[in-house]
Amino acid sequence: MSKRLLSLCSLVIVFAVVVGSFAPTARAQDDLSGSLEIFSWWAGSEGPALEALIALYNEQHPNVEVINATVAGGSGVNARAVLKTRMEGGEPPDSFQVHAGQELIGTWVAADRMEDLTFLFEEQGWFEVFPEGLIDLLSTDEGIWSVPVNIHRSNVLWYNPAKLEEWGVEVPATWDDFLAVCPTLQDAGVTPLVVGEAWTVNHLWESVALGVLGAEGWNGIWTGETDLEGEEFLAVWDTFGKVLECSNFGEDNEGLPWDKATDRIADGTAAFNVMGDWAAGYMTTTLELVPGEGFGYAPAPGTDGVFMMLSDSFGLPVDAPNRDAAIAWLTLLGSKEGQDAFNPLKGSIPARIDGDVTNPELYNTYLQSAAADWAVDTIVGSLVHGAAANENFAGNFGSVVDLFTTSGAPEAAAAEFIALCESSGACGG
């Protein structure tokens, strides 16, 4: 870990502990003992943010042994498979990370494997500090099912400002703009757009779709109001195919983790990357780059004024081995001090509306800009990261992308998409 990161961790932790001494807690410190198993996919460059939370928890509850059960893999693709085995085998962790929304509600809530957390929201006053729309995302008519620790933005275009200036390229405002500069970049020996392993390609698709359809059209996919056989939806696939032709897809993307793809922006071998803003956390903490100088950012082409969101959250499984310790963990996650300790390191903004986002010692210029956009932009949910569609659809969406990249036929992809909508019940039908 770099000296700069150690200093930031120390500053955030000290600040959080001091503030935390005045905050209400669900359980008295001396009442808690035993072990607490926290299951997540925050490893590698995302680990320091989780470690900051664990340090706070250890300060508040020193008699509890925290077991950091991390399963590495971007977007939780590996962790969810392990979790499924454990949940179905009757061996749940005390609390586990999950994308807020249908990823949890459509699986373990539907299977009656989660506890309703409405009591904790009432006890901690969270109805006043979490946005109503976010609480709706976490809820069904029967309860509230997880505690959000952050807000991430999916639709971000990353680039290296110095390199764009060197190549004489402007940041594209639309996908047509991007396709227009693609030949210039290729002639310079540069990859116009870098993608990584399969889930990052799916991640790119949702930003292309949002750019083509707009917020109303994107939301209409999930309500059944967008014509999935119409010309506009076919244009999503046509544009997606053209964008992939201006990328490293099919050359060396397989097995390339998202952070290694981000490295290519930093070293100038690629011009652009569409990735969630955990990339900002990676570039500031691991690569020690300054936002706006070492790396630049903009809404993905065609998505200015729209914030495609996802939220990392934690729930409480039925029969959690140490329920009281898990409730104390959830209480910390939802607290102001917990969120202000975690998010500056994670590259995300607080889910709470009272986070200290204007404090430049905690939140850098990228995060401040994300918080400003969150306050005024149109908000839509991410497909790939669990907000827009249930896990049945999201988990099988990659097969639709595979069909398209193999066939190159928008009509075939649209037909497969429709079939998945029908089999999963995810598209309002």
N, C-alpha and C positions, 0 to 999 in steps of 0.2 A: 504494500500500500504506500502511495506517495506521501511525502511530508505534508504537502498541501491538503491532501484528503484527511490525513490524521488530524491536522489542525482544525479542519472544518467539522469533522466528527466530534472532536472534543468541545468545540464551541457550541455546536447544536445540542449536545448531550447536557452540558452544564446548564445552558439556558432552559432546556426542557425540564430538567430536574428541579430547578428553582421554581419555575412556574407551576410545575406539577405538585409542589408541596401545598399549593393553595387550591388545587382542583379536587372536586368530589371523586371518590372511588367507590366501586360497587362493593368491595369487600375490604375489611380492615387488614392491614399488612400482616399482623401476627396470626391471623386466622388461616393463612395459606401455607401449605407445605406439599411435599411430594414432587412429582414431575409434571411438566407441561410439554406435550409434543406439538410443535408447530410445523405443519406440512405446507410447503410452498415450492415454487420453481425459481426463487430468487437466488441465483448462484452467480459466481464470477463477478462481472462488473456491477451487477445489481445487488450483490451481497452486502456491501457496506450500509445500505439503507436499512435492510432488515436487521443488521447488527446494531444499528443505532436504537431501534425499537427494543431489541432484546436487552440492551444495556439499561434503558429506562425501566424496563420491567424488572430487571434484577435489582435495581435501586429500590424500587417500590416493594418488591416481594422477594427478599433475599433468601427465604427458606424454600423457595421453589426452584427446582432444577429444570432449566429450559433445554429441551431437546430440539435442536434445529434440524428437522427432517426435510432436507431440500433434495428435490429431484431435478437436475439440470435439464434445460431444453427450452428454447424460445417459445413464448406464448403458451407455455404449459402443456405442450403436446405430449410430452413424456409423463409429466406428473399426473395428468388426468387418467392415463391408463393404469398407473400404479394405484391411484386413489380408488378407481373403480374396483380393482381387485380387493382392496382392503375393506371398502364399504360393503361390498356384496358378501365378503367373508366375515362380516360382523366384527371387524377390528378397526374402527375409525380412529383417526388421530383426535386429539382434544379440539383442535381447530384447524381448518385448512383454507388456503387461498383459493379464490374462485373469482372469475370475472362477474361483476354485478349484472344481474338481469337473467335472461333465459338460460344461460349456461348452468345456473344453479336451480332456478325455479322449474325448468323443464326436465330436470333429472332427479336430484336427491330430494327436493321439496315435493315433487310429484310422487315420489316413492315413499313419502312420509318418513324420511330419514333425518330431517332437520328440525331443530327447535325454533319456535316463533320467538323473535327477539323484540317484540313490541314493548315488553316490560322494560327492557334496557333503554330503549329510545325514550320512554316516558321518564324513567328514573334519572337519566343523564341530561334531559332537556334537549335532546337532539332534533326534535321536531322544529325547534326554533333556529337551528344552526346548519342543518342540511337542506339544500333546495328541495322544494316540493316535488319537482320532476324527478330528482334523483331518488327520493324515497319511493315514489311510484314505481321506479324501475326495480327496486329491491323488494317490492311487495306483491302480494295477491290479496284477494278478499279475506283470506284466512290469517294473514300476518305479514310481518317484516322478517326477512330471512338472512340478512347478512349486514355487516358493518363496513361501510366504504372507508378506505384509508386515503384514497387519492382520486384524482382525475387525470387521465392521459388523453392526448389527442392523437388520433390515428393518421389523419390526413395532413402530414407535414412533408414538404420537399426540402431536402438538405443539400447543401452545396458548399464549395470552398470559394469565398469571395475573390481571393487573390488569383486563383486559377481561372475563374470566369473572366476576370479582367484581362488576364494573359491571352485567353482564347478569343476575346472579343464577343462574348456571349452574354445575353441578358437572361434574367430569371424568367422562365416561361409563365405567362398568366393563364394559358389554356393548353390543352393537349395538342391542338393544331400548332401552337407556337413551339412546343417542344419538338414535334415532328419536323418543323421547318428548320430547326438548328441541328437536328440529328446529323445530317451529312457533314456539316462543318466540323463537328466534334469527331466524327469518324475519320475524316481526312487528317485531323490532327493526331490520330492514333489514340484517341480517348474513348472509353466506353461511355456513351451518352447517359445511360441509366443502369445502375448496378442493382441486381437482385440476388438473393441468396437461396437458401433451401426452400422447399415447397411452400411452407406456410407464408413466407415473405412474398411469394408470387401471388398467393391468394390475397394477402394484405394489399398489394398493389392493385389488384382487380377492384377492390371496394372503393379505392380513391378514384380510379378511372370511371367506375360506374357513377359515383357521386358527381364527378365533373361533367359527365354527359347528361345525366338525368336531373341534376339539381336536387335540393333537399326534398321537395314535394314528391318528385318521382322516385327517389330512393326510399322514402317512407312508404310510398305506395306499393312497393314490392311486398312489404310485410303486412300491409292491410288488404291487399288484393285489388287495389285501385290502379296500379300500373299494368298496362297491357304487356304481358311477357311475350306475346307473339307480334308486337307492334314494331314499327321501324326504329323507334327510339331505343328500345331495349336491344334490338339487333345491332344498333350503332355502338352500343357499349362493347360488344364482343369484337366488332370490327376495329374499333379504336384500340382496344386492349391488344389485339394481335399486332397492330402496327407499332404500338409502344414496345412490345416484347422484341420486335425485330430491331429495335434501337437499344437493345440491352445485351447483357451477357447470357441471357437465358439460352439453355441448350449447349452452352460452351463450357462454363466452369462454375455454374451456380449450384449444382447439386452438392449438398453437404457443406455449403458455405454458410456459417452462422451469421445472424444479422449484424453482430458487432464487427465481424471481419469484413462484411460488405461495407459497413460504415467506414472502416479503415481506408477503403479505396477513395472515399471522398476526401479524407484528410490528406492522403499522400498524392492526390491529383491524378490517379490513374482512371478515375471515373468522375463524371461531371455532376450527376444527380442521383439521389436515392430517396424513395418514398418509404418512410418508416415512422412508427410512433415516436413520441418525444422522450421515450426512455433512451433514445439515441443521444439526446441532449445531455442526459445524465452521464452517459458513457463518455461523451466527448469532453465534458467539463471535468469529471473526476478522474477517469482513467487516462485519457489522452492529454488532459490539462490544457485544453483549448479554451479561448475566451469567446463567448457568444458574440456574434456580429463581427468578429475579427478572424479567429481561427476557423470558424464555421458560420455559415449563414442559413437562414430558414425562411420559408414562406408557405402559405397554404398550398397543398397539392394543386396542380393546374385545374382551373375551372371551379375551384371550391372556395374561393375567397368569400368570407362572410358566413361560412358554415363550419361548425366545429363538430367533427365526428368523434364522439367520445367513447371511452371505456373507463371502467373503474375497477381497480383491484379491491377485493373485499374478503372478509373472513366470516365464516358461519360457525354455528354450534351444532355438531352432530348429535342426534339422539344417542344416549348411552356413552357420551364422551367420558373417558376414564377419570379425568379430574375436572369436573364441571365447574367448580368454583374458580379454579385457576384459569380456566378457559374464559369465564365471564370477566375476570380481571384483565385478561389479555385483550378481549374485545373492547372493554372500557378504555384501555389505553389507546387502542387504535382509533377510537372515535373522538379522543380528546384533542384539544387544540395543541397541547404540548407534544403529543405523540405525532400529530400530523405535521407540525413544524419541524420536528426532528427528522422525520422520514423523507418528506417530499423534496427538500433541496438536494438530497443525495440521490434520490431516485430519478430526478428529471421530470417530476410531475408537480401538480398543484394540489392544494388541500381540497378535499371534498366539502369541508366546512366553509361557510361564507365569511367566517371571522378569522381565517388564517392570516398570518403576518406576511402577506405576499408583497407588501411594499417595502419590506426591510431588505436593503441590498446586501446586508451581511449574511442573509439566509437565502434569498431568492435572486438568482441572476437575471440579466436582462431578458433572456429567452423566457424564463418562467413568468416574469412580470408581464411580458407580452401575451403569453398564453392565458394568464389570469384575466387580463383585460379583454381578450377575445371571448373567453368563457362567459363573461358578464353581458356581452352584447350580441354575440353571434347566434344564428339559428343552430340549435342543437339536434344532432341525429346520432343514432347508435351504431356502433361497429358490428358488422356481421362476424368477422374473423375472431373478434375478441369478446364474443358472448353477449353483447347487449341487444342486438337486433333480432336474432333468431335462436330457436332452441338448439340444443347440442346435437340432436339427430341431424338437423339440416347442416349446421356448421361443421360437424364432424365428417360429413360426406360431401361437402361442397368441393373439396379438392378433386373428386372424381369428375366433376363437371369441368373444372379447369383442365384436367388431364385430357378429357375428351376433346376439348377445343384445341389445345396445343398439339394434339395428334392429328386432328382432322382439319383444323383451320376453318371450320364451317360455323358461322354464327348461328345458323338455323338449327344445326344439330345441338349446339351448346344450349340454346334457348329451350329446345324441347327437353333436354336432360334436366335443365334447371326446373322447368315446370313439373316434370315427373318427381323430382326431389321435393318440391313444394307440396305436392299431393300426398306423397308417402310420409312426410314428416309433419304435415299440418302446420307449417311455419309461415305461410304466406296469406293468411287471412281468409283462406277458402274453406 
